[in-house]
Amino acid sequence: MRPATEIVKRVLQTEKGTRLASHNQYVVGVALDANKVDIRRAVEELFSVDVLQVNTQIHHGKWRRLSNRRGRRPDWKRAFVTLATGQKIEVKT
């Protein structure tokens, strides 16, 4: 079993994430190969909260060009974590 810090990379602070925080949902950047059960355990361990639901999205990296070379940004995964009522994740800015 992997450590929780390898599964949850960061709490994403975006406009959408700020809107969802009022509904007890937080957006978390996670490892690409992590499943929902791993994400749930890691968030509960790191932030001492009760997770009700986890939804995930995989974003494929965009193709970019620098001069005449083509490259691709890395793929990444995010999870929408719904917490129990009255709980929240403290985000350090």
FITOR-188239 format. One line per field, with one value per atom (N, C-alpha, C): residue number from 0; residue in one letter; atom name; x, y, z. Coordinates in Angstrom, 1 decimal. Last residue first. Example, Ala and Ser with C-alpha at 12.3 -4.5 7.8 and 13.67 -1.06 7.14 Angstrom:
2
num	[1,1,1,0,0,0] $
residuo	[S,S,S,A,A,A] $
atomo	[N,CA,C,N,CA,C] $
c1	[12.8,13.7,12.9,13.2,12.3,13.2] $
c2	[-2.2,-1.1,0.0,-5.7,-4.5,-3.3] $
c3	[7.1,7.1,7.9,7.8,7.8,7.8] $
end
This chain:
93
num	[92,92,92,91,91,91,90,90,90,89,89,89,88,88,88,87,87,87,86,86,86,85,85,85,84,84,84,83,83,83,82,82,82,81,81,81,80,80,80,79,79,79,78,78,78,77,77,77,76,76,76,75,75,75,74,74,74,73,73,73,72,72,72,71,71,71,70,70,70,69,69,69,68,68,68,67,67,67,66,66,66,65,65,65,64,64,64,63,63,63,62,62,62,61,61,61,60,60,60,59,59,59,58,58,58,57,57,57,56,56,56,55,55,55,54,54,54,53,53,53,52,52,52,51,51,51,50,50,50,49,49,49,48,48,48,47,47,47,46,46,46,45,45,45,44,44,44,43,43,43,42,42,42,41,41,41,40,40,40,39,39,39,38,38,38,37,37,37,36,36,36,35,35,35,34,34,34,33,33,33,32,32,32,31,31,31,30,30,30,29,29,29,28,28,28,27,27,27,26,26,26,25,25,25,24,24,24,23,23,23,22,22,22,21,21,21,20,20,20,19,19,19,18,18,18,17,17,17,16,16,16,15,15,15,14,14,14,13,13,13,12,12,12,11,11,11,10,10,10,9,9,9,8,8,8,7,7,7,6,6,6,5,5,5,4,4,4,3,3,3,2,2,2,1,1,1,0,0,0] $
residuo	[T,T,T,K,K,K,V,V,V,E,E,E,I,I,I,K,K,K,Q,Q,Q,G,G,G,T,T,T,A,A,A,L,L,L,T,T,T,V,V,V,F,F,F,A,A,A,R,R,R,K,K,K,W,W,W,D,D,D,P,P,P,R,R,R,R,R,R,G,G,G,R,R,R,R,R,R,N,N,N,S,S,S,L,L,L,R,R,R,R,R,R,W,W,W,K,K,K,G,G,G,H,H,H,H,H,H,I,I,I,Q,Q,Q,T,T,T,N,N,N,V,V,V,Q,Q,Q,L,L,L,V,V,V,D,D,D,V,V,V,S,S,S,F,F,F,L,L,L,E,E,E,E,E,E,V,V,V,A,A,A,R,R,R,R,R,R,I,I,I,D,D,D,V,V,V,K,K,K,N,N,N,A,A,A,D,D,D,L,L,L,A,A,A,V,V,V,G,G,G,V,V,V,V,V,V,Y,Y,Y,Q,Q,Q,N,N,N,H,H,H,S,S,S,A,A,A,L,L,L,R,R,R,T,T,T,G,G,G,K,K,K,E,E,E,T,T,T,Q,Q,Q,L,L,L,V,V,V,R,R,R,K,K,K,V,V,V,I,I,I,E,E,E,T,T,T,A,A,A,P,P,P,R,R,R,M,M,M] $
atomo	[N,CA,C,N,CA,C,N,CA,C,N,CA,C,N,CA,C,N,CA,C,N,CA,C,N,CA,C,N,CA,C,N,CA,C,N,CA,C,N,CA,C,N,CA,C,N,CA,C,N,CA,C,N,CA,C,N,CA,C,N,CA,C,N,CA,C,N,CA,C,N,CA,C,N,CA,C,N,CA,C,N,CA,C,N,CA,C,N,CA,C,N,CA,C,N,CA,C,N,CA,C,N,CA,C,N,CA,C,N,CA,C,N,CA,C,N,CA,C,N,CA,C,N,CA,C,N,CA,C,N,CA,C,N,CA,C,N,CA,C,N,CA,C,N,CA,C,N,CA,C,N,CA,C,N,CA,C,N,CA,C,N,CA,C,N,CA,C,N,CA,C,N,CA,C,N,CA,C,N,CA,C,N,CA,C,N,CA,C,N,CA,C,N,CA,C,N,CA,C,N,CA,C,N,CA,C,N,CA,C,N,CA,C,N,CA,C,N,CA,C,N,CA,C,N,CA,C,N,CA,C,N,CA,C,N,CA,C,N,CA,C,N,CA,C,N,CA,C,N,CA,C,N,CA,C,N,CA,C,N,CA,C,N,CA,C,N,CA,C,N,CA,C,N,CA,C,N,CA,C,N,CA,C,N,CA,C,N,CA,C,N,CA,C,N,CA,C,N,CA,C,N,CA,C,N,CA,C,N,CA,C,N,CA,C,N,CA,C,N,CA,C,N,CA,C] $
c1	[-2.4,-2.1,-0.7,-3.8,-2.7,-2.4,-7.0,-6.0,-5.1,-8.7,-8.0,-6.9,-11.7,-10.3,-9.6,-14.5,-13.8,-12.3,-17.8,-16.4,-15.8,-20.5,-19.8,-18.3,-21.2,-21.7,-20.9,-18.5,-19.7,-20.0,-17.3,-17.1,-18.5,-16.3,-17.4,-17.3,-13.9,-14.1,-15.2,-12.9,-13.8,-14.3,-9.6,-10.7,-11.6,-7.6,-8.2,-9.4,-4.6,-5.9,-6.3,-2.8,-3.0,-4.4,-0.2,-1.6,-1.6,2.1,1.8,0.3,2.3,2.2,1.8,4.4,3.1,3.2,5.8,5.9,4.5,7.8,6.4,6.6,9.8,9.7,8.3,10.3,9.8,9.7,9.3,10.0,9.4,7.3,8.4,9.3,4.0,5.1,6.1,1.9,2.5,3.7,-1.0,0.2,0.6,-2.0,-2.2,-0.9,-2.8,-2.0,-2.1,-6.0,-4.9,-4.1,-7.3,-7.1,-5.9,-9.7,-8.4,-8.3,-11.6,-11.4,-10.0,-13.8,-12.5,-12.6,-15.4,-15.5,-14.2,-16.3,-15.2,-15.5,-18.1,-18.1,-16.8,-17.6,-18.8,-18.7,-15.1,-15.4,-16.6,-14.3,-15.1,-15.5,-10.9,-12.3,-13.0,-8.0,-8.9,-10.3,-6.3,-7.0,-7.9,-5.0,-4.2,-4.9,-7.0,-5.8,-5.1,-8.9,-9.3,-8.1,-7.3,-7.8,-8.3,-6.7,-5.6,-6.1,-9.2,-8.3,-7.3,-9.9,-10.7,-9.9,-7.9,-8.1,-8.9,-8.4,-7.1,-7.2,-10.9,-10.7,-9.4,-10.4,-11.3,-11.1,-6.9,-8.3,-9.1,-4.1,-4.8,-6.3,-2.5,-2.9,-3.7,-2.0,-2.7,-3.2,-2.5,-1.7,-2.5,-4.4,-4.0,-3.1,-5.7,-4.9,-4.3,-9.0,-7.7,-7.0,-11.6,-10.9,-9.4,-14.4,-13.0,-12.4,-17.5,-16.8,-15.4,-19.4,-18.6,-17.9,-20.3,-21.2,-20.5,-18.3,-19.5,-20.5,-16.5,-16.2,-17.5,-17.3,-17.7,-17.5,-16.0,-17.5,-18.0,-13.4,-13.9,-15.4,-13.2,-13.0,-13.5,-13.5,-14.5,-14.4,-11.2,-12.5,-13.6,-8.9,-9.4,-10.7,-6.6,-7.4,-7.7,-6.4,-6.4,-7.2,-4.2,-5.6,-5.6,-1.9,-2.2,-3.7,-1.6,-0.5,-0.7,-2.3,-2.8,-1.7,-0.4,-1.6,-2.2,1.8,2.1,0.8,0.7,1.3,1.6,-0.1,-1.1,-0.6,2.0,1.7,0.7,0.6,1.4,1.0,0.8,0.0,0.9] $
c2	[28.8,29.6,30.1,25.7,26.7,27.5,24.7,24.9,26.0,22.4,23.7,23.7,21.0,20.8,22.2,20.3,21.0,20.7,19.4,19.2,19.9,19.7,20.3,20.1,16.5,17.9,18.4,14.9,14.9,16.3,15.7,15.4,15.4,14.6,15.1,14.7,15.4,14.6,15.3,14.8,15.7,14.9,14.6,13.9,15.0,14.4,15.1,14.4,13.8,13.3,14.1,14.2,14.4,14.0,14.0,13.7,13.8,16.6,15.3,15.2,18.0,18.2,16.8,17.2,17.0,17.2,18.8,18.1,18.0,19.6,19.3,18.5,22.1,20.9,20.8,24.6,23.6,22.2,26.4,26.5,25.5,24.3,25.3,25.3,23.4,23.5,24.6,20.8,22.2,22.2,19.1,19.2,20.6,18.5,19.1,19.1,15.5,16.6,17.1,14.7,14.3,15.6,14.1,15.2,14.8,12.3,12.2,13.3,12.5,12.9,12.8,11.0,11.3,11.7,11.3,11.3,11.7,10.0,10.4,10.2,10.6,10.2,10.8,11.1,10.4,9.9,11.0,11.2,10.4,12.8,11.7,11.9,13.7,14.0,12.7,14.2,13.8,14.2,14.5,15.7,15.4,12.0,13.3,14.5,10.1,10.0,11.3,10.8,10.7,10.7,10.8,12.1,12.0,8.0,9.0,10.3,6.8,6.5,7.6,7.9,8.1,7.9,7.0,8.4,8.7,4.2,4.7,6.2,4.2,3.6,4.2,5.1,5.9,5.4,4.7,4.5,5.2,6.1,5.9,5.7,6.8,5.4,5.1,9.5,9.0,7.6,11.0,10.2,9.6,14.2,12.8,12.1,17.1,16.5,15.2,17.8,17.3,16.7,19.8,19.3,19.0,19.2,19.7,19.1,20.0,19.3,20.0,21.4,20.3,19.4,23.5,22.4,21.1,25.4,25.7,24.6,24.2,24.2,24.5,24.9,23.6,23.5,27.4,27.3,26.0,26.6,27.5,27.5,25.0,24.4,25.3,27.0,25.9,25.2,28.5,29.1,28.0,26.5,27.1,27.8,24.8,26.1,26.8,21.5,22.5,23.7,20.0,20.5,21.6,17.4,18.8,19.0,14.6,15.5,16.9,11.6,13.0,13.9,9.5,9.5,10.9,10.1,9.8,9.8,10.5,11.7,11.4,7.9,8.9,10.1,5.3,6.3,7.3,2.2,3.4,4.4,-1.2,0.0,1.2] $
c3	[2.0,0.8,0.8,2.9,3.2,1.9,3.6,2.6,2.9,5.4,5.5,4.5,4.6,4.4,4.5,6.7,5.7,5.7,7.8,7.8,6.6,7.7,8.8,8.8,6.2,6.6,7.8,4.6,5.4,5.8,1.2,2.7,3.4,-1.9,-1.1,0.3,-4.2,-2.9,-2.2,-7.3,-6.6,-5.4,-8.5,-7.9,-7.2,-11.5,-10.4,-9.8,-13.3,-12.8,-11.6,-16.3,-14.9,-14.5,-18.8,-18.4,-16.9,-19.7,-19.1,-18.8,-23.0,-21.6,-20.9,-25.7,-25.1,-23.6,-28.6,-27.3,-26.7,-31.4,-30.8,-29.6,-32.8,-32.0,-31.4,-33.8,-34.7,-34.1,-31.1,-32.4,-33.3,-29.4,-29.2,-30.4,-28.9,-29.8,-29.4,-27.5,-27.5,-28.5,-26.7,-27.6,-27.6,-23.4,-24.6,-25.4,-21.6,-21.8,-23.2,-20.3,-21.2,-21.6,-17.2,-18.2,-19.0,-15.7,-16.2,-17.3,-12.7,-14.1,-14.5,-10.2,-10.8,-12.2,-7.0,-8.5,-9.1,-4.0,-4.8,-6.2,-0.9,-2.3,-3.0,1.8,1.4,0.0,4.2,2.8,2.5,7.1,6.6,5.1,7.9,7.6,7.2,8.1,9.3,9.1,6.0,6.5,7.7,5.6,5.6,6.3,5.7,6.6,6.7,3.9,5.3,6.2,1.6,2.0,3.5,1.5,1.6,2.1,1.1,2.3,2.5,-1.4,-0.2,1.1,-3.1,-2.9,-1.6,-3.0,-2.5,-2.2,-4.1,-2.8,-2.2,-6.7,-5.8,-4.4,-7.6,-7.7,-6.7,-9.2,-8.0,-8.3,-11.4,-11.3,-10.0,-11.2,-12.3,-12.2,-8.0,-8.9,-10.0,-7.9,-7.4,-8.4,-6.7,-7.7,-7.2,-5.7,-5.3,-6.5,-4.7,-5.8,-5.4,-2.6,-2.8,-4.0,-1.2,-2.2,-2.4,0.3,0.9,-0.1,-1.1,-1.1,-0.5,-1.0,-0.3,-0.3,-2.8,-1.3,-0.5,-5.3,-4.8,-3.3,-5.7,-5.7,-5.1,-5.5,-4.5,-4.5,-7.8,-6.5,-5.4,-9.8,-9.6,-8.3,-9.4,-9.2,-9.0,-7.4,-8.7,-8.4,-6.0,-5.6,-6.9,-5.2,-6.3,-5.9,-3.1,-3.1,-4.1,-4.3,-3.8,-3.8,-4.3,-4.6,-4.1,-2.9,-3.0,-3.2,-3.1,-3.8,-4.0,-1.5,-3.0,-3.8,0.9,0.3,-1.1,1.7,1.3,0.6,0.4,1.4,0.8,-0.9,-1.0,0.1,0.0,0.0,0.0] $
end
